[in-house]
Amino acid sequence: MGRPDNSLGARLARRPVIATLYGAEQMDALLASQAEVAIVANIELRRLRSVISTITGAGKIAIVNIDSCDGISPDKGGVDYLVDLGASSLLSTRVATIQRANKAGLLTMQKVFVTDRSTWPRSIKAVEQSDPNLVQIMPAPMLAHITEAERRILPPLVASGFVCSQEQVQQALAGGAIAVSTSDSGLW
C-alpha cells in the first residue's frame, strides 16, 4: 500500500472543512481536530514561526492570512519572510500579494468579499489578474448567485462566512464549493 496523497486537493476531498485559527488560543482545538488544513489569522509576527511549525509538525497545512497577522506586510518582503518561515500557503485579498506569492512558489488563496452585485464583476477581474489556486468567497450564501459560466473561469471555491452548522457545510459543498472555512471549532 502506497503513501496517502497529502496534496491540498486530496486533503480537502477527505476533510473539506478548513479550520480558521483566530489567534494561538485555538491551537489545542486545531491540533485535536480532524481538519487537515488551517487558515492562520490574527497571529502576531513574533509567534508566527512557532504556530506554522506546530501546525505543519502535526501534519496539517497552514495557510497564512498575511492581511491579518500583525507585524508582517503584504509586500514582497512579507511574502519572502513567510517563505523563510516555512509557510507553503498564503491568503490575501490583494491582487499584488497573490501575484508575489505565486512567483515565490506558494499555494495561494484570494479572499473575495461580495457586498452587493456591483462588487462581484470587479472581484472576478481581480481573481483573473492574480491567478490564485483557490478563491475564498465571503459570505458563503453568495455561492447561490454564481453562474455556471463564472464557475468555469474561477479557480476552486472555498465558502466562508455564515457557515455555522454541518447542514450549512453540506449546502456550501452542494453549491459548488470544494471546501468551507470556519472558525467554529465544533465543525473542524
GUMARDREN-802954 format. One line per 2 residues: number of its first residue (from 1); their letters; for each residue x, y, z of N, C-alpha, C, CB. Coordinates in pm, whole numbers, plus 50000, padded with zeros to 5 digits. Glycine has a CB too. Layout:
# GUMARDREN-802954
NUM) a) X,Y,Z,X,Y,Z,X,Y,Z,X,Y,Z ~ ...;
# end
This chain:
# GUMARDREN-802954
1) mg) 50084,49882,50000,50000,50000,50000,50089,50124,50000,49904,50000,50122 ~ 50059,50221,49909,50139,50341,49897,50108,50444,50004,50120,50402,49762;
3) rp) 50185,50552,50000,50164,50661,50094,50038,50739,50055,50288,50755,50098 ~ 49967,50793,50154,49847,50869,50121,49881,50998,50047,49768,50902,50249;
5) dn) 49792,51042,49961,49809,51167,49888,49785,51282,49985,49711,51175,49765 ~ 49887,51361,50010,49875,51472,50103,49874,51607,50033,49987,51469,50203;
7) sl) 49840,51607,49904,49825,51733,49834,49705,51808,49893,49807,51711,49681 ~ 49699,51936,49869,49588,52014,49921,49454,51961,49870,49604,52162,49883;
9) ga) 49448,51931,49742,49323,51880,49685,49277,51750,49750,49339,51858,49536 ~ 49371,51659,49772,49336,51532,49836,49293,51553,49980,49455,51435,49831;
11) rl) 49360,51642,50049,49323,51670,50189,49182,51729,50196,49424,51767,50253 ~ 49152,51822,50107,49018,51884,50108,48911,51785,50065,49015,52007,50017;
13) ar) 48945,51691,49978,48849,51588,49940,48817,51498,50061,48903,51504,49822 ~ 48920,51468,50142,48899,51384,50260,48826,51460,50371,49033,51334,50313;
15) rp) 48864,51584,50390,48809,51664,50501,48791,51807,50452,48904,51659,50628 ~ 48672,51839,50397,48651,51968,50331,48624,52087,50425,48538,51956,50238;
17) vi) 48652,52072,50552,48636,52185,50645,48776,52236,50680,48557,52143,50774 ~ 48800,52363,50645,48926,52428,50676,48907,52501,50809,48971,52528,50562;
19) at) 48993,52471,50904,48986,52537,51034,49046,52676,51022,49060,52453,51144 ~ 48972,52777,51067,49028,52912,51070,49068,52942,51213,48925,53018,51017;
21) ly) 49196,52952,51233,49255,52973,51364,49270,53123,51387,49392,52899,51377 ~ 49184,53181,51468,49193,53323,51502,49268,53337,51633,49053,53389,51512;
23) ga) 49398,53347,51623,49480,53357,51741,49528,53221,51787,49404,53426,51853 ~ 49639,53220,51858,49701,53096,51903,49621,53025,52010,49840,53123,51954;
25) eq) 49523,53093,52069,49443,53032,52175,49367,52908,52128,49345,53134,52230 ~ 49340,52899,51999,49265,52785,51945,49356,52669,51902,49182,52830,51827;
27) md) 49484,52680,51926,49578,52580,51875,49546,52439,51924,49719,52616,51916 ~ 49515,52422,52053,49484,52288,52105,49363,52228,52034,49458,52294,52256;
29) al) 49260,52310,52010,49140,52262,51940,49176,52223,51797,49030,52371,51939 ~ 49260,52300,51731,49302,52267,51595,49379,52135,51593,49388,52379,51537;
31) la) 49475,52121,51682,49557,52000,51683,49475,51876,51714,49668,52014,51784 ~ 49370,51889,51794,49284,51775,51829,49179,51747,51721,49215,51802,51962;
33) sq) 49164,51837,51627,49057,51824,51527,49097,51733,51412,49020,51962,51473 ~ 48999,51701,51330,49021,51623,51209,49064,51710,51091,48896,51547,51173;
35) ae) 49057,51841,51106,49093,51932,50996,49236,51905,50952,49076,52081,51039 ~ 49256,51900,50823,49390,51878,50768,49450,52007,50714,49384,51774,50658;
37) va) 49368,52112,50706,49411,52241,50653,49361,52348,50749,49358,52265,50507 ~ 49447,52448,50775,49410,52556,50866,49451,52690,50808,49474,52535,51004;
39) iv) 49364,52788,50823,49399,52926,50792,49447,52989,50922,49277,53006,50730 ~ 49563,53050,50918,49625,53113,51034,49599,53263,51024,49778,53081,51043;
41) an) 49522,53317,51119,49486,53459,51117,49507,53519,51255,49340,53479,51070 ~ 49532,53648,51256,49545,53723,51382,49654,53668,51474,49413,53723,51456;
43) ie) 49763,53626,51416,49879,53581,51493,49986,53689,51479,49932,53439,51443 ~ 50038,53735,51590,50141,53838,51582,50271,53779,51530,50163,53904,51719;
45) lr) 50349,53862,51467,50471,53820,51399,50563,53736,51487,50545,53940,51349 ~ 50582,53775,51611,50677,53703,51697,50633,53560,51727,50695,53778,51827;
47) rl) 50506,53527,51707,50456,53391,51734,50431,53311,51606,50326,53399,51814 ~ 50443,53376,51491,50406,53312,51364,50490,53189,51332,50418,53412,51252;
49) rs) 50622,53198,51350,50709,53083,51319,50667,52961,51401,50858,53118,51348 ~ 50643,52979,51529,50604,52869,51617,50469,52810,51576,50598,52917,51762;
51) vi) 50375,52896,51542,50242,52848,51502,50251,52767,51373,50145,52967,51483 ~ 50322,52819,51274,50337,52746,51147,50406,52612,51172,50417,52830,51043;
53) st) 50512,52614,51250,50588,52492,51280,50501,52389,51352,50710,52526,51365 ~ 50422,52433,51447,50335,52341,51522,50231,52278,51430,50266,52415,51638;
55) it) 50171,52359,51344,50068,52308,51253,50127,52211,51153,49998,52423,51180 ~ 50237,52249,51090,50297,52159,50991,50357,52036,51058,50404,52233,50910;
57) ga) 50408,52051,51179,50459,51937,51254,50351,51835,51288,50525,51984,51382 ~ 50227,51883,51295,50113,51794,51320,50059,51733,51191,50003,51871,51392;
59) gk) 50127,51759,51079,50086,51701,50952,49974,51776,50883,50045,51561,50972 ~ 49951,51900,50922,49845,51981,50863,49907,52091,50776,49754,52044,50974;
61) ia) 49830,52145,50684,49874,52257,50601,49829,52386,50666,49817,52245,50456 ~ 49923,52481,50677,49893,52614,50732,49888,52715,50619,49998,52655,50838;
63) iv) 49774,52780,50604,49757,52888,50506,49760,53019,50585,49622,52873,50421 ~ 49863,53099,50567,49879,53221,50645,49802,53337,50581,50029,53257,50659;
65) ni) 49712,53396,50660,49640,53515,50617,49732,53634,50643,49501,53531,50692 ~ 49807,53673,50542,49907,53779,50557,49842,53913,50590,49990,53791,50429;
67) ds) 49717,53931,50551,49647,54058,50575,49612,54079,50722,49522,54065,50491 ~ 49607,53972,50799,49558,53985,50937,49662,53952,51044,49439,53896,50956;
69) cd) 49785,53926,51005,49889,53894,51103,49971,54019,51132,49979,53779,51053 ~ 49959,54071,51254,50029,54194,51293,50180,54181,51277,49995,54229,51438;
71) gi) 50237,54284,51217,50382,54292,51205,50437,54242,51073,50445,54217,51314 ~ 50353,54188,50988,50401,54141,50857,50328,54219,50749,50380,53987,50840;
73) sp) 50401,54263,50652,50345,54345,50546,50314,54258,50424,50441,54460,50507 ~ 50207,54290,50352,50172,54210,50234,50253,54248,50110,50024,54225,50203;
75) dk) 50377,54290,50131,50463,54325,50018,50560,54211,49989,50540,54456,50046 ~ 50654,54234,49898,50750,54129,49861,50828,54080,49983,50846,54180,49755;
77) gg) 50870,54173,50069,50945,54134,50188,50864,54044,50280,50989,54256,50264 ~ 50735,54074,50294,50648,53992,50378,50629,53853,50320,50513,54059,50395;
79) vd) 50610,53845,50189,50595,53715,50123,50723,53634,50137,50558,53733,49973 ~ 50838,53698,50112,50967,53628,50126,50989,53580,50270,51082,53721,50084;
81) yl) 50947,53662,50367,50960,53624,50506,50878,53499,50537,50916,53740,50597 ~ 50756,53492,50484,50674,53373,50505,50740,53249,50445,50534,53393,50443;
83) vd) 50799,53264,50329,50872,53152,50268,50986,53109,50361,50927,53191,50128 ~ 51060,53206,50415,51171,53176,50506,51123,53106,50634,51245,53304,50543;
85) lg) 51000,53138,50677,50944,53075,50797,50900,52930,50771,50825,53155,50848 ~ 50891,52893,50644,50847,52758,50611,50702,52750,50571,50871,52668,50725;
87) as) 50637,52865,50552,50498,52864,50507,50492,52813,50363,50434,53006,50518 ~ 50390,52736,50333,50372,52685,50197,50253,52749,50128,50356,52533,50199;
89) sl) 50171,52823,50205,50046,52874,50152,50015,53011,50211,49930,52777,50181 ~ 49948,53095,50132,49918,53231,50172,49776,53267,50131,50018,53329,50111;
91) ls) 49710,53348,50214,49576,53401,50188,49585,53553,50192,49471,53348,50292 ~ 49521,53619,50094,49517,53765,50091,49400,53812,50006,49650,53822,50037;
93) tr) 49359,53936,50032,49258,54000,49947,49326,54075,49832,49170,54097,50029 ~ 49455,54096,49840,49527,54184,49749,49583,54112,49627,49640,54252,49824;
95) va) 49553,54165,49509,49599,54107,49383,49752,54100,49381,49548,54190,49263 ~ 49820,54210,49411,49966,54213,49403,50030,54113,49500,50018,54355,49434;
97) ti) 49971,54096,49616,50025,54000,49714,50011,53857,49662,49954,54014,49850 ~ 49896,53826,49604,49876,53692,49546,49975,53669,49432,49730,53675,49494;
99) qr) 49994,53770,49348,50090,53756,49238,50231,53732,49291,50087,53882,49149 ~ 50272,53806,49395,50405,53787,49455,50419,53646,49512,50431,53893,49567;
101) an) 50315,53602,49581,50318,53469,49642,50324,53359,49536,50196,53448,49731 ~ 50252,53378,49425,50260,53282,49315,50403,53272,49264,50165,53323,49200;
103) ka) 50468,53387,49245,50607,53390,49195,50702,53324,49294,50651,53534,49168 ~ 50670,53334,49422,50755,53274,49526,50729,53123,49542,50731,53344,49660;
105) gl) 50632,53069,49468,50604,52926,49472,50508,52883,49582,50731,52853,49489 ~ 50440,52980,49644,50342,52946,49747,50209,52908,49684,50323,53063,49845;
107) lt) 50135,52823,49751,49996,52798,49716,49918,52921,49761,49940,52664,49782 ~ 49826,52970,49678,49758,53095,49711,49607,53081,49714,49797,53202,49612;
109) mq) 49548,53156,49808,49402,53165,49818,49369,53315,49825,49346,53086,49944 ~ 49286,53361,49733,49244,53500,49734,49108,53512,49800,49241,53558,49591;
111) kv) 49099,53598,49902,48973,53621,49971,48896,53729,49895,48997,53663,50120 ~ 48768,53700,49869,48682,53792,49798,48558,53818,49882,48643,53736,49658;
113) fv) 48538,53945,49919,48418,53986,49992,48317,54038,49890,48451,54096,50101 ~ 48200,53979,49888,48097,54024,49795,47988,54092,49878,48038,53905,49710;
115) td) 47983,54224,49868,47888,54301,49948,47760,54332,49874,47952,54428,49994 ~ 47767,54334,49740,47647,54356,49658,47679,54317,49515,47599,54506,49666;
117) rs) 47581,54328,49428,47600,54284,49289,47712,54358,49217,47472,54302,49211 ~ 47734,54484,49252,47835,54562,49181,47978,54519,49214,47819,54709,49213;
119) tw) 48001,54458,49330,48137,54417,49364,48177,54285,49299,48151,54405,49514 ~ 48081,54205,49259,48112,54073,49203,48191,54080,49073,47985,53995,49181;
121) pr) 48149,54160,48972,48229,54167,48849,48373,54216,48873,48161,54258,48748 ~ 48389,54310,48965,48525,54358,48999,48605,54246,49065,48519,54481,49092;
123) si) 48538,54167,49145,48606,54056,49212,48654,53953,49111,48512,53989,49315 ~ 48570,53923,49012,48610,53827,48908,48733,53879,48834,48494,53802,48809;
125) ka) 48735,54007,48800,48851,54066,48730,48977,54057,48817,48822,54213,48693 ~ 48962,54084,48945,49077,54076,49036,49131,53933,49042,49037,54123,49177;
127) ve) 49044,53836,49048,49086,53695,49052,49155,53657,48921,48964,53602,49078 ~ 49103,53704,48809,49168,53676,48681,49309,53735,48677,49084,53732,48565;
129) qs) 49328,53854,48734,49460,53918,48735,49558,53845,48826,49447,54065,48779 ~ 49511,53802,48941,49602,53745,49040,49629,53597,49018,49546,53765,49177;
131) dp) 49535,53525,48959,49550,53383,48929,49583,53297,49052,49659,53365,48825 ~ 49497,53304,49157,49521,53223,49276,49487,53076,49252,49440,53277,49394;
133) nl) 49535,52989,49340,49500,52848,49332,49357,52824,49379,49596,52764,49416 ~ 49312,52903,49478,49179,52893,49535,49121,53032,49556,49182,52814,49669;
135) vq) 48988,53040,49561,48920,53166,49594,48830,53141,49714,48838,53220,49471 ~ 48850,53221,49817,48763,53215,49934,48651,53318,49914,48845,53243,50068;
137) im) 48529,53269,49901,48411,53354,49879,48348,53385,50013,48309,53286,49783 ~ 48328,53515,50040,48260,53557,50161,48149,53654,50124,48358,53622,50261;
139) pa) 48030,53635,50174,47985,53527,50261,47944,53403,50180,47867,53575,50347 ~ 47938,53291,50248,47907,53163,50182,47776,53164,50104,47902,53054,50284;
141) pm) 47669,53231,50151,47546,53231,50072,47561,53288,49930,47440,53309,50146 ~ 47671,53357,49904,47697,53411,49770,47710,53300,49666,47825,53496,49771;
143) la) 47745,53181,49707,47760,53069,49613,47638,53051,49524,47786,52940,49689 ~ 47520,53072,49580,47396,53053,49505,47381,53152,49391,47277,53065,49597;
145) hi) 47459,53259,49391,47446,53363,49289,47554,53357,49181,47451,53498,49355 ~ 47641,53258,49187,47747,53244,49088,47696,53161,48972,47874,53179,49151;
147) te) 47707,53215,48851,47657,53145,48733,47750,53031,48694,47641,53243,48615 ~ 47701,52941,48613,47782,52829,48565,47900,52880,48481,47695,52731,48483;
149) ae) 47878,52983,48402,47986,53040,48321,48095,53097,48412,47933,53149,48227 ~ 48057,53163,48519,48155,53218,48613,48231,53106,48683,48086,53308,48717;
151) rr) 48162,52999,48717,48228,52886,48784,48337,52824,48696,48125,52779,48823 ~ 48312,52823,48566,48409,52763,48474,48539,52844,48466,48348,52750,48335;
153) il) 48532,52976,48488,48653,53057,48476,48724,53080,48610,48618,53191,48414 ~ 48657,53048,48718,48715,53071,48850,48793,52949,48900,48605,53106,48950;
155) pp) 48895,52972,48981,48961,52860,49048,48862,52794,49145,49090,52908,49124 ~ 48900,52682,49204,48811,52618,49302,48774,52715,49415,48879,52492,49361;
157) lv) 48650,52703,49460,48594,52795,49559,48591,52736,49700,48455,52837,49518 ~ 48623,52821,49797,48612,52788,49939,48509,52884,49997,48752,52798,50014;
159) as) 48402,52832,50054,48297,52916,50111,48334,52954,50253,48160,52843,50109 ~ 48306,53079,50289,48339,53126,50423,48239,53232,50466,48483,53181,50428;
161) gf) 48219,53242,50594,48124,53341,50647,47985,53284,50651,48127,53469,50562 ~ 47925,53284,50767,47791,53232,50789,47782,53082,50768,47694,53301,50698;
163) vc) 47892,53011,50793,47893,52865,50793,47901,52825,50940,48014,52804,50707 ~ 47784,52790,50996,47774,52770,51141,47722,52633,51180,47686,52875,51201;
165) sq) 47691,52548,51083,47636,52416,51115,47681,52316,51009,47482,52421,51123 ~ 47668,52189,51043,47702,52084,50947,47611,52093,50824,47689,51944,51012;
167) eq) 47487,52131,50845,47394,52149,50732,47444,52258,50638,47253,52184,50783 ~ 47496,52368,50692,47548,52475,50608,47676,52434,50537,47573,52599,50692;
169) vq) 47756,52350,50601,47874,52294,50534,47828,52215,50411,47957,52204,50631 ~ 47730,52126,50431,47679,52044,50320,47617,52129,50210,47577,51944,50372;
171) qa) 47545,52235,50248,47486,52326,50149,47594,52393,50064,47399,52433,50218 ~ 47700,52438,50128,47810,52503,50055,47877,52405,49959,47913,52560,50153;
173) la) 47899,52283,50004,47961,52183,49918,47870,52148,49801,47996,52057,49998 ~ 47740,52134,49829,47643,52106,49723,47631,52225,49628,47505,52072,49782;
175) gg) 47659,52345,49678,47651,52466,49598,47774,52495,49514,47626,52582,49686 ~ 47871,52404,49515,47986,52418,49427,48119,52448,49494,47959,52524,49331;
177) ai) 48122,52466,49624,48249,52488,49693,48322,52354,49709,48227,52555,49832 ~ 48455,52357,49703,48531,52235,49729,48557,52219,49877,48663,52235,49652;
179) av) 48540,52331,49951,48563,52330,50096,48494,52450,50157,48716,52331,50129 ~ 48488,52450,50290,48441,52566,50365,48548,52599,50467,48301,52541,50433;
181) st) 48557,52725,50504,48646,52763,50613,48559,52822,50723,48758,52864,50567 ~ 48592,52785,50846,48512,52832,50959,48599,52839,51084,48391,52739,50982;
183) sd) 48565,52934,51169,48633,52943,51299,48559,52864,51406,48647,53090,51341 ~ 48447,52803,51372,48370,52723,51466,48440,52588,51485,48223,52703,51416;
185) sg) 48512,52575,51596,48590,52454,51619,48505,52328,51628,48670,52469,51745 ~ 48377,52342,51655,48288,52226,51657,48269,52163,51519,48153,52266,51713;
187) lw) 48300,52238,51414,48288,52186,51277,48419,52133,51222,48236,52294,51185 ~ 48528,52156,51293,48658,52112,51244,48670,51961,51248,48769,52175,51326;
# end
